[in-house]
Amino acid sequence: MKLKGKINKKSIKKILKTTFQIGKAIRLTKLSDDVFEGKHPNNIQEGYTRRGIMIVPPTIGERFWLQNFSTSPVTKIINKHKFKTMYSTYKIEYL
Protein backbone atom coordinates (compact mmCIF):
# COMPACT_ATOMS: atom_id res chain seq x y z
CA MET A 1 0.00 0.00 0.00
CA LYS A 2 1.49 3.34 -1.02
CA LEU A 3 0.77 6.42 1.03
CA LYS A 4 0.76 9.84 -0.53
CA GLY A 5 1.71 12.86 1.52
CA LYS A 6 2.41 12.88 5.24
CA ILE A 7 1.80 9.92 7.50
CA ASN A 8 -0.48 11.03 10.31
CA LYS A 9 -2.63 9.39 12.96
CA LYS A 10 -5.57 9.06 10.55
CA SER A 11 -3.53 7.24 7.90
CA ILE A 12 -1.96 4.96 10.52
CA LYS A 13 -5.44 4.04 11.82
CA LYS A 14 -6.50 3.29 8.23
CA ILE A 15 -3.55 0.92 7.82
CA LEU A 16 -4.30 -0.78 11.15
CA LYS A 17 -7.96 -1.25 10.22
CA THR A 18 -6.92 -3.11 7.09
CA THR A 19 -4.45 -5.23 9.06
CA PHE A 20 -6.44 -6.00 12.21
CA GLN A 21 -10.10 -7.02 12.13
CA ILE A 22 -11.65 -4.40 14.41
CA GLY A 23 -14.99 -5.34 15.96
CA LYS A 24 -14.32 -9.08 15.60
CA ALA A 25 -14.37 -11.64 18.39
CA ILE A 26 -10.87 -12.78 19.30
CA ARG A 27 -9.03 -15.07 21.66
CA LEU A 28 -5.88 -13.47 23.10
CA THR A 29 -3.24 -15.99 24.23
CA LYS A 30 -0.06 -15.22 26.12
CA LEU A 31 2.64 -17.08 24.21
CA SER A 32 5.59 -16.22 26.42
CA ASP A 33 6.64 -14.45 29.57
CA ASP A 34 9.71 -12.57 28.36
CA VAL A 35 10.79 -11.05 31.69
CA PHE A 36 9.40 -12.63 34.86
CA GLU A 37 10.51 -16.25 34.22
CA GLY A 38 7.11 -17.69 35.10
CA LYS A 39 6.60 -15.56 38.21
CA HIS A 40 4.39 -12.76 36.84
CA PRO A 41 3.27 -10.41 39.64
CA ASN A 42 -0.38 -10.51 38.43
CA ASN A 43 -0.28 -14.28 37.93
CA ILE A 44 -0.82 -13.96 34.14
CA GLN A 45 1.29 -16.94 33.08
CA GLU A 46 2.25 -18.32 29.67
CA GLY A 47 -0.81 -19.97 28.11
CA TYR A 48 -3.30 -17.51 29.67
CA THR A 49 -6.24 -16.86 27.33
CA ARG A 50 -8.95 -14.23 27.20
CA ARG A 51 -11.88 -13.86 24.76
CA GLY A 52 -13.60 -10.66 23.73
CA ILE A 53 -14.25 -8.15 20.96
CA MET A 54 -11.26 -6.21 19.63
CA ILE A 55 -12.32 -2.56 19.70
CA VAL A 56 -8.88 -0.99 19.23
CA PRO A 57 -5.94 -2.77 17.57
CA PRO A 58 -2.59 -3.24 19.31
CA THR A 59 -0.80 0.11 19.11
CA ILE A 60 2.87 0.65 19.89
CA GLY A 61 3.29 2.58 23.14
CA GLU A 62 -0.23 1.82 24.41
CA ARG A 63 -1.76 -0.98 26.44
CA PHE A 64 -3.88 -3.47 24.51
CA TRP A 65 -7.32 -3.70 26.13
CA LEU A 66 -9.76 -6.59 25.91
CA GLN A 67 -12.77 -5.83 28.12
CA ASN A 68 -11.38 -5.35 31.65
CA PHE A 69 -7.98 -6.93 30.88
CA SER A 70 -4.99 -4.99 29.59
CA THR A 71 -1.44 -5.87 28.65
CA SER A 72 1.62 -3.81 29.41
CA PRO A 73 2.42 -1.26 26.65
CA VAL A 74 2.90 -2.76 23.19
CA THR A 75 6.51 -2.54 21.97
CA LYS A 76 6.36 -4.37 18.64
CA ILE A 77 3.70 -5.59 16.22
CA ILE A 78 5.03 -8.77 14.66
CA ASN A 79 2.08 -9.40 12.30
CA LYS A 80 -1.71 -9.32 12.39
CA HIS A 81 -1.69 -12.30 14.76
CA LYS A 82 1.20 -11.52 17.15
CA PHE A 83 2.57 -8.62 19.15
CA LYS A 84 5.09 -8.04 21.93
CA THR A 85 4.65 -5.99 25.05
CA MET A 86 7.19 -4.80 27.60
CA TYR A 87 7.01 -8.18 29.32
CA SER A 88 5.28 -10.74 27.08
CA THR A 89 4.39 -11.97 23.60
CA TYR A 90 0.71 -12.44 22.67
CA LYS A 91 -1.20 -14.14 19.86
CA ILE A 92 -4.56 -12.98 18.45
CA GLU A 93 -6.91 -15.61 17.01
CA TYR A 94 -10.05 -14.45 15.22
CA LEU A 95 -13.11 -16.47 16.23
C-alpha positions as semicolon CSV with decimal commas, in nm:
position;residue;x (nm);y (nm);z (nm)
1;M;0,000;0,000;0,000
2;K;0,149;0,334;-0,102
3;L;0,077;0,642;0,103
4;K;0,076;0,984;-0,053
5;G;0,171;1,286;0,152
6;K;0,241;1,288;0,524
7;I;0,180;0,992;0,750
8;N;-0,048;1,103;1,031
9;K;-0,263;0,939;1,296
10;K;-0,557;0,906;1,055
11;S;-0,353;0,724;0,790
12;I;-0,196;0,496;1,052
13;K;-0,544;0,404;1,182
14;K;-0,650;0,329;0,823
15;I;-0,355;0,092;0,782
16;L;-0,430;-0,078;1,115
17;K;-0,796;-0,125;1,022
18;T;-0,692;-0,311;0,709
19;T;-0,445;-0,523;0,906
20;F;-0,644;-0,600;1,221
21;Q;-1,010;-0,702;1,213
22;I;-1,165;-0,440;1,441
23;G;-1,499;-0,534;1,596
24;K;-1,432;-0,908;1,560
25;A;-1,437;-1,164;1,839
26;I;-1,087;-1,278;1,930
27;R;-0,903;-1,507;2,166
28;L;-0,588;-1,347;2,310
29;T;-0,324;-1,599;2,423
30;K;-0,006;-1,522;2,612
31;L;0,264;-1,708;2,421
32;S;0,559;-1,622;2,642
33;D;0,664;-1,445;2,957
34;D;0,971;-1,257;2,836
35;V;1,079;-1,105;3,169
36;F;0,940;-1,263;3,486
37;E;1,051;-1,625;3,422
38;G;0,711;-1,769;3,510
39;K;0,660;-1,556;3,821
40;H;0,439;-1,276;3,684
41;P;0,327;-1,041;3,964
42;N;-0,038;-1,051;3,843
43;N;-0,028;-1,428;3,793
44;I;-0,082;-1,396;3,414
45;Q;0,129;-1,694;3,308
46;E;0,225;-1,832;2,967
47;G;-0,081;-1,997;2,811
48;Y;-0,330;-1,751;2,967
49;T;-0,624;-1,686;2,733
50;R;-0,895;-1,423;2,720
51;R;-1,188;-1,386;2,476
52;G;-1,360;-1,066;2,373
53;I;-1,425;-0,815;2,096
54;M;-1,126;-0,621;1,963
55;I;-1,232;-0,256;1,970
56;V;-0,888;-0,099;1,923
57;P;-0,594;-0,277;1,757
58;P;-0,259;-0,324;1,931
59;T;-0,080;0,011;1,911
60;I;0,287;0,065;1,989
61;G;0,329;0,258;2,314
62;E;-0,023;0,182;2,441
63;R;-0,176;-0,098;2,644
64;F;-0,388;-0,347;2,451
65;W;-0,732;-0,370;2,613
66;L;-0,976;-0,659;2,591
67;Q;-1,277;-0,583;2,812
68;N;-1,138;-0,535;3,165
69;F;-0,798;-0,693;3,088
70;S;-0,499;-0,499;2,959
71;T;-0,144;-0,587;2,865
72;S;0,162;-0,381;2,941
73;P;0,242;-0,126;2,665
74;V;0,290;-0,276;2,319
75;T;0,651;-0,254;2,197
76;K;0,636;-0,437;1,864
77;I;0,370;-0,559;1,622
78;I;0,503;-0,877;1,466
79;N;0,208;-0,940;1,230
80;K;-0,171;-0,932;1,239
81;H;-0,169;-1,230;1,476
82;K;0,120;-1,152;1,715
83;F;0,257;-0,862;1,915
84;K;0,509;-0,804;2,193
85;T;0,465;-0,599;2,505
86;M;0,719;-0,480;2,760
87;Y;0,701;-0,818;2,932
88;S;0,528;-1,074;2,708
89;T;0,439;-1,197;2,360
90;Y;0,071;-1,244;2,267
91;K;-0,120;-1,414;1,986
92;I;-0,456;-1,298;1,845
93;E;-0,691;-1,561;1,701
94;Y;-1,005;-1,445;1,522
95;L;-1,311;-1,647;1,623
